[in-house]
């Protein structure tokens, strides 16, 4: 019988806890090998693969030596290694395994602890096994020298046991910090494998900045880690003493019940680091009708989330979470981190969607792992609370090797490391760009960004004010959490409107704000040039005619080759068009350019009397392409 570790018995004795912690570490960037895809697209147009951009940013942020950066050539656009299992395995060996093993040999196989796959690296493969061929590239690379040859693997099992897996955290003698001497797969070297990834480069860099910000300023910028820990289980609440004394076997519980009690055991650990624990034990997921926390409050929302561990959000993300910067999560379900590389997908995993909403790190699976093959949430919690970095905590919690697990986040991120010295965030975000990425008539896709710096990381939420006039009056919260780039749809626009005035306000975790200049939004797709005019159908005789009109071009307004305003009387018969472009107009204090000078939205009124029935026409030209619109009105 294993003797209980003293730590669980002293959970509530916070004063004595620090003396029980092991030495902090390792967080040595010189023991990381960053792996990027040289062939990946250059989507930001700087002349480098975006995968290399990610590696360079992380290396600068953490001090990884240039010699510890490996570029591989993966000449396929897909993030899944293509071909049938035999062909895919050849590609896997030729483009990844062979150069990786050569680099490890050159550096010294035991001089590297962690392999970090950067944005743009493939993550799925159909391996040559007798069944369950879908594997995560990350999981295979944990032991890269045991992967056979390009013609075959020789491994036909589903998965085997991770030599660094801790099956009973806090009971007996725990596995400690990683060491090649202590933890091998037979005679072969084992590595901690994480990745920094997302649906685009900016999303991947947000994970780096989230970790950096939390370590430098805390989760809310006030110099400390703040927030709630959420636990979500299904088999009811048990007393702390029972959870501690029976872990990890829990008599009377098997399979799902047993795993559930183990997750309930995780509810003990946030208290040791001063975090309030909000536990939903009923079988409802947090956010579902009828869900209730153990404190009696409805579990219909999850604000202030710093940690989340539980289950079972299969094929769903209930959008009630508000993630603090530096937050970490694991949801035990069958596709918890599926399609993390896709901005839009038919079945995003819970963690994938959470990262789009501001989660900084998560451990999950890309396909069905079966119960015993999924990362154990309570073990990640335990080791994070002890100050371990993400790469160790997530590896210690993963029972499987050569399977379907993926751990996304900064490997060196240690949110509760006692030796970190934090300070308050004193700076405001600085604007980087504001763009309209797409127009769909009733909506536009906004692409907004603030400046990045690993020395002064900054992330912020955004709120958009907009309206048909410069006073705006409407607001929209995309609820995407803290990011350095916000990319979202602004819905509910009127395609018949001349345009909208818009301004975005960025707010960082500590409350500092910065506003964009007011800019124009034209919601219609632009085919060369787009003109729209809006105004009243009738005015009083000799009264001013207030008009709103917009002109938008593909590219810059400097491409305009013509702009004309014309007027004609329509009763009793239609008269000729008269060019009034050069006549006197008054500006209605409403004017804005598009965020990239691609459009102009104006409010004007002619300074001359009008009486009768009229049409006013505004037309614009770019090269051979023209567009115009007519407004009919009466002045009586």
N, C-alpha and C positions, 0 to 999 in steps of 0.2 A: 504494500500500500504506500502511495506517495504521500509524503508529509506536506501539508498545505504550506505554500509560500507565505511568509509573514505579512506581505503587503495587503492581501484581501482582508485580513483580520483587523487591519488598522485603517481601513478606508476613510473612516470619519475622523481620524486623528490627523487632521491636515498639517498640524505643526510638525509632526514627526516624518511626514512623507518625504521631503527632500533628502533626508539622510539615507533613505532606502533606495534612491535612484542609482542606476549604474552610471559609470562615466559617460559623458555625452560624446556622441560621434557615431560613426565616422562621417564627416562631411567634406572630405578632401577632394576638391575638383580635379586634382592631378590623377585621381584613380577612376575617373570617368572616361569613357570613349564615346564621342558623339558620332553618329552615323547618319549621313545625309545622302540624298539622291541627286547626283550631278545632272541627271537627265530630266529632272522635274521642271515644270513650266516656270517661266519668268513672268508672273502675272502682274507684278508691280512695275515692270519696265525698267529696272535699274541695271540690267545686263547680267544679273546673277540668277541662278536657280533660286526660287523661293525657299527651297529646302536648305540651301546653303545660307540664305539670309537668316533662317531660324537658328541654324547651328552657330553662326557668327554672333548673333545677338546673345544667345545663351552663354557662349564662351566668354564674351566680354562681361556679361553680368556676373558670372560666377568665377571667372579666372581659370577656365579650362585651357591648358596649353594648346597651341596650334598643332603640335605633334599628335595630339589626342583627338583629332578630327579626321574622320575617314569618309571620303566621298566614293560612293559606288555608282555604277552606271546601270540603271534599270530602264531599258528603252521602251517601256510600255506606259500608256497613259493611265491604265486602270490601277487601282490600289489593291486589286486582287491579282495574284500571280497567275497569268493566263495559261490555258492549255489543259489537257487531261492530266491525270495525276502524274504520269510518267514525264510528260513534257514540262509540267509546272515544276516538278522536282529538279529537272535539269536547269531550268531558269533560276530556281532558288539557289542551287549550288554555284552556278556560273557567275551570277551577278551579286550574290550576297554572302553565302557561306565561305566560299574560297577566299575572296578578298578580306573578309572579316578575320578568318583564322590566320591569314598571312600577317595582318596588321597586329593581332594579339601576340603572335610569335615575335614580331619585331620589337614590340614594346615590352614584352615579358608577360607571359600569360597570367602570372599572379600579381602583376603590377596594376592591373585594372580590376575594379570591383563591379562597376556598373556600366551597362551598355544603354545608351540613350538614343532611341530612334526618333529622328527629327521629322517635322511636318514634310509630307511628300513621300515617305517611305511606305512600301506596300505592307499590308497587315493581314491578308487572308491568303490561304493556299489550300488546294485540294491535295493532301499528302498521299503517297502510295501506301495505304494501309488497307487491311481487309474490310474494315467498316469504319464509319464515323470519320471520313477522310478530311472534313473541313477542320483546319487548325489555324491558330493565330501564329503568325510569323514570330511575334514577340516571345511566345511560349517556347517555340522550338529553339530560339537562339539562346535560351538560358544555358544550354550545354552545346555550344556550336561545334565542338570537336567530336561529337558522338553521332553525327547526322549522316553517317554512311558516305556514299559517293553520289555523283550525279546520276548514276544508273539505278539507285535504290537506297532504301533506308535500313531495312531489316528489322523495323519495329512495327509490330502488328497490333499492339494493344490500343486501348482508348487513351489512357494516360497512366503515368506512373507517379510515385510519390516525390514531391519536392523535398530535397534533402535539408532545406532550410525552413521547412514548415514547423510552426509551433502549434501543437494540437491542444495544449491545455495552459493557456496564458495565465500566469499567476499561481499555478499549482506546481509543486515540486520545484525543480531547477529549470528556469526558463532558458530558452536559447537566447544568447546575447547578440552583440553586434557581429556583423558578418566577418568571417575570416576564411580565406582559402584553405588554411590548415585544417579547420574544423568542419567545413561544409563542402563536400564534393559529391558528385554523382559517380559513385564507384571510384575509379582512378581519374575521372575526368573533371576538369575545372567547371564550376558552376558560377553563373553571373547573375546579378540583379538587373533585370531588364525593365525599363520604363520607356515611355515615349512622350514627346511634347508635340501635340497634334491638334487638329480641328478641321473645320470645313474650309478654312482658308488660312493664309499666313497670319493675318491679324488676330484671328481667334487663337492660334497657337501662341503668339506672343503675349496675349492677354493672360495665359496660364503662367507664363514666366513673371510678368509684372504683378500678377496677383500674389504669388509667393513672395516676391521681393518686397512689395508694399506691406504685406502682413508682418514680415520679419523686421522691417525698418520702422513702421509706424503703428502696427497693430491692425486688427480687423476693421476698426472704424476710424483710424487715423489719430486716435487719442493716446497712443503709446502703449497699448496693451491689447491682448486678445480678449475680445468681448463677443457675446452672442449666446445663443441657446444650442444645446445638444438635443437632437430629436432621435428617439428610438421608436420603431414601429414593428410590433410583433402581433401574434394572432391567438395565443393560447392562454391569455389571462395574466394578471399580475401575481407575482410571488414575493414573499418577504426577502429582504436582502440576505438575511442569514441563511435561508434555504438555498438561494442562488449561489452563495459563496461556498457553502459546505458540500454541495453536490456536484459542482462543476468538475469535469465536463460531461458526466455520463447521465445524470438525472434519472433515477430509477422510475420505471413506469412510463417513460417517454421513449418513443422510437421514431426514426426517420424525421418527418416534418416537425413533430412535437419536440424531439430532441434538439434539432437545429434551432427551433424557436426559443427554447429555454436558454440555449447558448447565447443567442442574441440578446435575450433579456438580461443575462449576466453582464452584457456590455453597458447596461444602464448604470452600473456602479461607478464606472471610470470617469465620466465627466466631472463628477463631484470632487474628485481628487485634484482637479486643476481649476476649481472654482466656477464651473459652468453650471447653470441651472439645467436640469434634465426634464424634457417634456416627452413623456412616454405614452404611446397609444397602443394598448395591448388587446384590443377587442376583436381583431380580425378585419376591421375596416382599414382602408389606407387613409393616411392623413389627407384631408381634403374631401373625403367622401361623406355624404349625408349619414349622420348617425355616429360618426367617429368621435371619440371622446378621450381626452388625456386622463391620466391617473389622478390629476388634481381636480377633476370634475368639470373642467372647461371643455367646450366643444373643440374638436380637432379639425376645424374647417379651414384653417390657414396656418402657415408656418413662417411667421416673420422672424427676422433677426437670426437666421440659420447659420451656424458656424460648423456644426457637425451633424451628419445624418447617417444612421446605420439601421437597416431593417429590411423588410420585404413587404409586399410582393407586387411591384408595379410593372408587371409584364405588359408590354405593348402600350404603356400609358405613362404620361407625365401630367399629373393634375396640377394645373398652373396656379398654385396657391403659395409657392415658396418664394421667399426673399432671401437671397444668399449674400452673406457678408463676404468681403474680400478675404481670401485665404481659406475659404470653406473647403471641407473635405467630406466625401460621402461614398457609401457603397450600398447599393440596393440589390439584395439577393433575388434575382429573377433570371429568366432564360435568355434574355437578350439585353442585359442592363446597359451595355455601352455600344450597341449596334449602330452602324451607320454614322459614326462620329465624324466622318469625313464629308458628310453631305449636309448642306444648309437646309435642304428640304428633302424628306424621304417619307415613304409610306408608313414606316414603322420605326421611328426613332426610339432608341433605348432611353430609360429614365435618366441615366447619367449624361447621355449625349444632349438631351434637351436641357438638363440642369446646367451644363457648361455654357450653353447658349444664353442662359439666364444669369450667369455670373459665378457658378461653381468653379473653384480653382484646381481641384484634383479629385480623381475618383478611380476606383478599381472595380472592374466588372468583366463581362464576357461578351463576345461577339456572336455567340450562338449557344444552343442548349448545352449546358455543362453537366446536367444532372446534379442532384442535390449535393453529393459529396465532392463534386469537382468545381464548385464555386468558391471564390474567396470568402473567408469567414469574417463577417463584419466586426464581431466583438474583439477579434484579435488585432485588427487594425487600430481600433479605438484604444486598446490596452497599450500598444507600443507608441502610438502618437502621444498619449498622456504621459508616458515615460520620457518623452523628448526625442524619440527616434525620428530620423528623416523618413520621408514618404517612401523612398526606394526600399528601405529595410522593413518598415511597418507593413507595407502592402505585400512584400515577398514572404514575410513570416506568416501572413494570414492566408496564403495561397497553398492549398494542399496538393495541387496538381502540377505536373511537368509534361510538356509536349501536348498541351491541350488547347483551350480556347480563351484563356485569360488575357486581358489587356489592362495595363495600369498607366493612366494618363495624368501627367502632372510633373512638376519640377522634382527630380529625384532627391535633391538636397534639401527640399523644403521641410523644416522641422518647426511646426507652429508653436510647440510648447517646450522648446529647448530652454532650459533654465538660464543658460549663460548668455542668451541674446539680450542686447541692450537696445531698447526701443525709445523713440522720441516722438513728439507730436508732429503731425504733418502741418507745416507752416505755409505751404505754397498753394496757389490756385492753379487749376488746369490751364493750359495754353492751347489755343486753337491750332489745328493742323490743316484740315480741309472740311468743306461742306459741298456735297455733290448731290445731284439727282441721278440715281443709277438707272432708273426705268420709269416710264410713264405708261399708265394703263387706262386712262380716261377717268375712272372713278377712284383711282389711287395713284400715288407715286411711291417709289422706293427711294428713301433717303439714305445717303451714305455720309456719315459725319465722323470726324476723328479729332482727337486731341494729341498733343505731342507725346512721344515716348522718350524715356531715358532710363537705362538700368541704374544709373546713379541716383536718380530722383524719380522713382516709378510713380505713375499717376493713372488712376482709373476713376471713372465717374459714370453716374446715371445721366439720362437726358430726358428733358420734357420739352415738347414742341407746342408753341402757341401759333395759331394761324387764323386766317379769316379773309373775307372778300375785301376788307378795307384795312388801312394801315393800323387801325386800333385793334385788329384781329378779333379776340373775343372767345375763341375756342382753344381748347388744349387737348393734347394727346400724349399719354404715357405709354411707351412701347413695352414697359416692364421687362427689360432685358438685363437689369442689374448693372454692375459696374464693369465697364470696358473702356479701352482707349479708342475703340472704334465701334460705332453703333450703326447697324445696317438693318433697316426695317421698313415696312410698308406703312404709309399714312393713308388710311382708308376713308371712304365716305365723301369723296370730292365730287363736285358737280362738273361733268365734262362740258357743259354749256357755259360755265363761268369763264370770264376772260382770264382769270388767274387768281391766285391766293398770295397774300402776304404771309410770311413765315419767319419765325425766330426760334432757335433752339437754345435752351439753357442747360449747361452741364453743371452737375453738382457732385463733388467728390465725397468720400466717406465721412470726412470731418465737417462738411458743410460749405466749403469754399465753392464759389460759382464763377462761371464765365459764360457770357452770352455771345452768340454769333451776331453779326450784323443782320438786320432785316433783309430777307431775300425773297425773290419771286418764285412761285411755283406755277408752272403751266402743266395741267394734268394730262393733256392729250399727247399721243405719240407724234413725233415730229418727222415729217417726210420732206426734208430739205428746209422748209420754212412753214411756220404756222402762225396764223393771225386770228385773233378773236376779239370781238367787241361786245360790250354789255352796257345797257343803259335803260332809262324808262321809256315806256311806249307813248307817254304823253307828258307835256309840260305846259305851264301857263304861257300865254302869249308874251313874247319878248323876255321870258325868263331864261336863265342860263341852262344849258343842257349838260348835265354831268355824265361823263363817259368814262368807262374803264376799258382799256384795251391792252392787249398783250401781243408782242411779237417774239417769236422764238425760232431759233435756227439750229441746225445740226452743226455743232462746233460753236464758234464765237460769233457774236453780233457783228464783228468786223467784216464778216462775209456778206453782209447785206449790200446789195447793189441798187436797191430802190425801196422807198417808203413813201406812201402817198395817202392823204386824207381828202376825200371828195364828198360833195354834197349836191343833191338835186331835189327840186320840188316835184311832187308826184301827182297833185291835183290842181286843176281838173285833168291834166294829162301829164305824163312823165316828161320832165324837161331834161336838158343835157346835164351831164356830170360837170361840176365846176371844181377845179382843184383849189382847195382851201388850205393846203399844207402850210403856206407861208403867211396865213392870216394870224391875227392875235388870238392866243389861247391863254387861259390861266391854269396853273397847276393846282390840283386839289390837295396838295400836301400828301399825295399818295404816289410814290414812285419807288420802284426797287428793281434791281437787276437780278437775274438768276445767279445761283451760287458760283457758276463758272462763266459768267458773262455771256450765257447762251440765250438769255431771254430778258425782256424788258416789260414790266407791268406799270401802266401809267393811269392816273386819274386826271382828266382835263375837262375844261368847259370852254366853248367858243365865246369870245368877247364881242359878239355882234348879235343884234336882235333877230329873232326868228318868229314867223307867223305863218301858219298853214300846215300842210302835210309834207314830210320830207323823208328822204333816205340819206344816210351817211355811210360811206364805204371807206374802209381802211384796207390797203393792200401793201404787200411787201414782196420783194424779189431777191432771190439768191441765184445768181447765174441764170439758167433757163427755167428755174422753178419759181412759181409764183403762188401766192395764196391771198385770199381776200375774204372779207365778211361784211355784210350789209346789216344795218340797224334801221328799222322803220319806226318813225315817231311822228307825233302831231304837236303843234304849238298853237293852242287856241285860248 
